[in-house]
Amino acid sequence: MNATRDAGFTLIELIVVTLIIGVLAAIAVPIFLSSMEQARTSALHAALANARLSVALVVVETSALPVGAQRDDILVAHGDADISLTLTGAGGDFCISGQHALVGDTWAGTQRDVPVRGASCAADGSLIVP
């Protein structure tokens, strides 16, 4: 009597399935991490743009840069906990720089220039490009 036994998977089948899952994970994880970095950079760009518009509005209304609590409100309101923004400038010229804690790149832009990766702000509100 030849009875076949179908009690489970063979070792080869389990190894093949494990390899397929490993290859799929090796492809998916870097793509996911890249998407997370792009999302964080986009959030930083949005915070910089919002802060730039808010500062420009204050400059138009008062002919001076925001100071004190008004300045702090602008810089805190447009960033999440991982985004830090700084404002420098003199008169009506200003530069805003920002960094996302989880990305590490610094971006900076003026009221006339779009944010540039790796740039920083001078005390007079001009952009220092590397």
C-alpha positions in Angstrom: 0.0 0.0 0.0 1.5 3.3 -1.1 0.0 6.1 1.0 1.1 9.6 0.1 1.5 12.0 3.0 0.4 15.6 2.4 1.0 17.0 5.9 2.7 20.3 5.1 5.3 22.1 3.1 8.7 20.8 2.3 11.9 22.6 3.5 12.7 23.7 -0.1 9.3 25.3 -0.5 9.7 27.3 2.8 13.2 28.4 1.7 11.9 29.6 -1.7 9.1 31.6 -0.1 11.5 33.1 2.5 13.8 34.2 -0.3 11.0 35.8 -2.3 9.8 37.7 0.7 13.4 38.9 1.4 13.9 40.1 -2.2 10.6 42.0 -2.1 11.6 43.6 1.3 15.0 44.6 -0.1 13.3 46.4 -2.9 10.5 48.0 -0.9 12.4 49.3 2.1 14.7 51.8 0.3 11.8 53.1 -1.7 9.8 53.7 1.5 12.7 55.4 3.2 13.3 57.7 0.2 9.6 58.6 0.2 9.8 59.5 3.9 12.8 61.8 3.3 11.0 63.5 0.3 7.9 64.1 2.5 10.0 65.6 5.3 11.8 67.9 2.8 8.4 68.9 1.3 7.1 69.7 4.8 10.2 71.9 5.4 9.6 73.7 2.0 6.0 74.4 3.0 7.0 75.7 6.4 9.6 78.0 4.7 7.1 79.3 2.2 4.4 80.0 4.8 6.9 81.8 7.1 8.2 83.8 4.1 4.7 85.0 3.2 3.9 85.8 6.9 7.2 87.8 7.2 6.5 89.6 3.9 3.0 90.6 5.1 4.5 92.1 8.3 7.1 94.0 6.3 4.4 95.4 4.0 2.2 96.4 7.0 4.9 97.8 9.3 7.9 98.5 7.0 10.0 96.5 9.5 10.8 92.9 10.2 8.7 91.2 12.9 10.3 91.2 16.4 9.8 89.5 19.7 6.6 87.5 20.2 5.4 88.2 16.7 8.6 86.8 15.2 8.5 83.8 17.4 4.8 83.1 16.5 5.7 83.2 12.8 8.6 80.8 13.1 6.9 78.3 15.4 3.4 78.4 13.8 4.8 77.2 10.4 6.9 74.3 11.5 6.2 71.0 13.2 8.2 69.8 16.2 11.0 68.5 13.9 11.3 71.7 11.9 13.3 74.6 13.1 13.2 78.0 11.3 15.4 81.1 11.8 14.9 84.6 10.5 17.7 87.1 9.8 17.6 90.4 8.1 17.7 94.1 8.3 15.2 96.7 7.1 12.9 95.0 4.7 15.4 92.4 3.5 15.2 89.0 5.2 16.3 85.5 4.9 14.7 82.4 6.4 16.6 79.2 6.9 15.2 75.9 8.1 16.2 72.4 9.0 14.2 69.2 9.5 15.7 67.2 12.4 15.2 63.9 10.7 16.6 64.9 7.3 19.7 67.0 8.3 19.9 69.3 5.2 19.6 73.0 5.8 17.6 75.1 3.3 17.5 78.8 3.1 15.8 81.4 1.0 15.1 85.2 0.9 11.9 87.1 0.1 13.0 87.0 -3.6 14.8 83.6 -3.8 13.4 80.1 -3.5 15.0 77.9 -0.8 18.4 76.5 -1.7 19.7 73.3 -0.3 22.9 73.8 1.8 22.5 77.6 1.8 22.6 79.7 4.9 21.6 83.3 5.9 23.8 86.2 6.5 23.0 88.7 9.3 21.9 91.3 6.7 19.3 89.0 5.2 21.3 87.9 2.2 21.6 84.3 1.1 25.0 82.5 1.4 25.1 79.8 -1.2 27.8 77.1 -0.9 
